[in-house]
């Protein structure tokens, strides 16, 4: 800290700190893996004018407060994918923070425990809501949401469905599957098929022909990133009302159970159960396992 002009006694220059404040260090630590902090500007805002007279000791600077201006600060959440697109990397979606429309597709290296690639604004002025890797094509398919961070208004008319080539590192195509769609909350892929949800509909997409081949009706509105594959081979998903199963070969949906409470979030799928959240409560639904699978387990 230095006085710019001692004779005027009301002008000061604040020197840069050698060490960031504890709060910022905590933020950087939490978000380090996703490498989502791009620029941080420090601004010292003084509540009062400061007179550097003999009676005012350095403690007057306690009147100041440090404010962070995040220019590209983003919050991070894990993408729902059934398999990694490369043997050494995982792909994540990033939702913009307050006042920002653009988002990014990140590649996280579990060996280095950090993000090694970042593709910003992959879908123009939209968030990436869900991702899935389709093994035959080798492409990552995803659905967007036509919104940005808090405080922003959508400027794009509808959400997009897209494909990204992790080898060429380019977006292969982008299209609208449902006119006026706000977001595609869950995506999952099996060899030769991509399942993507919108509201209470589940679309079956052919990655080779690049078109929707079937539209299935879900027993409720699909929850975000709540679609996965059980060891039985069937897909298990969550709606706001219950748990459903999907035979990926026959493309048939079966309601497994109505939830006794509203389902707000999900989802964790283990061998014999699905976990989901209802407000402050964590619920567990036991999955029915066929006798064939029980006998197979007994033989192991």
N, C-alpha and C positions, 0 to 999 in steps of 0.2 A: 504494500500500500504506500502511495506517495502523494505528497501535496503538489498539485499542479502549479499553484501560485500562492505562496504563503502569505503574501500581503493582502490578498482578497479574502482569505480565510473561509471561503464558502464554496471553493471548487476543489474537488478531489479526484484522483485517478485511482481506480482499483486495479491492482495487478492480478495477473492470472494465478490461480491456485496451482500448486505443484501436485496436489492430490485431489481427486474429485470428492465431493461430499459423500457421506456414507449412504445416503438415499440413492444417489445415482449409481454408486458401486453395486448396490443391491439389485437395482434394475438391470444393470449390465450382466450380472451373474445369472439372474433368472432367465434372461433372454439370449444368453450367449450361444446356445446350441442352434437356435434358429437364425442367428445373425440378423436380427430384425431391426437393430438400431443403426441407422445410417448417418444421421446428423443430429447433433444436440447443440443448441445455442444457449449460453448462459446469460442471464440478464439479472443484474442487481437492481432492485426497485427500492428506492428510499421512500419511507413513509413521510419523512419530514425533511426540511432543509437542515443541513448540518453546518454549524458555525464552529470552526476550529479555534475557539478562543482558549485562553489559559484555563478557564473553569471546566471546559469540556474534555474529558479524558477519552481515550479510545473506546470506552464502553458505549459511547453514543452510537457506535456502529451496530449495536444490537438492535437498533430500530430498523435495520435493513432486513429484507427477506430475499431469499434466493428463489428464482422462478426458472423452470425449465420450459423451453419452447420446443416441443417435438415437431420436427419438420417431416420426418419419415418414420416416426415411431409406430410400430405395429404390434398388435397382439397376435399370439400364435396359437394354433390348435392343430392337433394331429389329424391327418387325413385318414379316411377309411379305405384301406386297400387290402386286398387279400394276399398279395405276394409282391415282393420287391421287383423293381424293374431292372435292377442290376444286382449282381451278387454282392456288391460292396456298398450299396446305397439304398436309402429309403426316400420316398418323396412325400412332401408335406405341402399343405395349402396354408396360405396366410390371409387373414382377414384384415382389411385396412383399419386404422384407428380413427379417432375423431377428426372429421374434416377432410379425410382423404378418400378418394374414390378407387384408385388403382391398388391392386393386390399383387401377389407373386406366387410362383411355383418354386419351391426350394428343394434341394437335394441334400439330404443329411447322411453323412458317413458315420456309421456306428463305431467303426474302429478308431476314428479320430475324435468322435463325439462332438462333431460340429457340422455346420452347413458348408458345403463345398461349392455349390452352384446356386444361382438365384436368377430366375427369369421373371422380371418385373412386367406388370401390365400385360400378362399373357392374353387375357380377355379384356379388351379395352373398357376401362371405367367400371369394372365389375369385380366381385369377389369370387374366389374359387371355393365352391361349397363341398364338392366330393370328388374323389379320385379312385380309379381302379386300373390294374394292369391286366391286359389280355395277352396270354402267353403265345398264341399263334401268330398274331401280328407283331408282337413285341411293343405295342403302343400303350401309352397311358391315356385312358379315356377319363374325361371329367365333365362335371356340370358346374355351371356358375350360378351366382345370384346377382340380379341386376341392381345391386346396392353397394354402397361403400361403408365407411365408418360412421359412427354416430354424428349427427348434425349435418349429414349430407342428404341430398335428395337424388333419387335415381335420374340419370340423364339418358340411359339406354332403355329402349322400350321393352326388352324381354331378355331373359336369361339365355345362355348359349350352352350347347353341347359341343365338346371339342376333343381332339386327339393330339397328343404330343409324342414325338419320336425321341426317346432318351439317347439314342445313339447319334442321330443327326443333330439333336438339340434344337429342334425347330417344331413349331406347331404345324401339324399336317393339314388339318381342316377345322372348320368351325361352322356350326349350323344351328338353326332354331328347330327344335322338335315339336314344341307346342307353342302356338302363337300366344303372346302375352304372359308366358311363364315367368314367375318371380324368381324361382330357384329350383334346382334339382338337388334335393337334400341327401340322397344316398345313391351310390353307384357300386355295382359289383360285377365282376367278370369271371366267366368260366371259358374254357377253350371254345372259341367260335361264337360266343354270345356275350353281350354286355347288357346288364339289367340296370335301368336308370329310372328313378322315381320322380313323380311330379304330383303333388297333392295326394289323392287316393288312387292314382294310376301308376302302374309299373310297366314301363316300355321294354320290349325285347328288341335289341339292336343287333343287326348283323354287321360286324366290323369289316367283312370283306366286301359286301354289297353296299355298305354304308347307308343303310336304311332301316327304319323300324319295321319289323315283321309281325309283331303282335302287340296288343295293348291289353293288359290284365287289370282287373279291379281289385284294389286292396280293401281290407276290412277296416278302413279308417285312413287318416292322413299319415303319410310316412314321416317318421322322426329323423332328424339330422344324423347322418353317419351311423345308422343303426341297421345294418344289413351285413350278414357274414355267413360263412359256410361252416356247417356242423360236420363232425367226423363221419356222419352217416352219408354225407354227400349232398344233403338238402341245404338250401339256404334258409336262414332264420332271420326274421326282421321284426321290427317294432313299429307299431302305429301309436297314435295317441290313446287308443282304446285297448290294445291287446297285443298278443304275440302271434305271429303267423309263420308258416313254413311254405317253402316253394320248392317243387321238384324242377331243377333246371333243365332236365331232358324233356319232360312233358309240358313244362311251363304251366303247371297247375298250382294254385294257391289254396292252402287250407288254413283256416283260423284255428290255432291251437288252444287259445284261452283268452277270454275277456278279462282284463285287469280289474281288480276291485277298487282301484284308485286311478285317477288320471295319470298317464305316463308323461312326464315332462322332459326326460332326457335318457339317453342310453349311450353306449351299450357295451356290455361285456359278455362274451359268449365263451363258456367253458364246456367241458365234455358233457356234463349232465344238467346244465342250468344256464339261464339268461338272467343277468342283473340289469336293473334299470332304476331310474330315480323318479320319485314323486315328491316334489317340493323338497323338504329336508329329510325325507326317508329313502333308504336304499332297500329295494325289493328284490327277491329272488324267485324265479319261476323254474321249477324242475321240469326238464324236458323229458317226454316219454321216449324211452329207448326200446327199440324193437327186440323181440326175443332172439332174433338172429344175431344182433349185435351183442346181446348179453352172452349168448353161447360162445361167440367168437372171443369175447373178453375172458371167459372162463378157460378157454384153451390156451391163452397166452401164458 
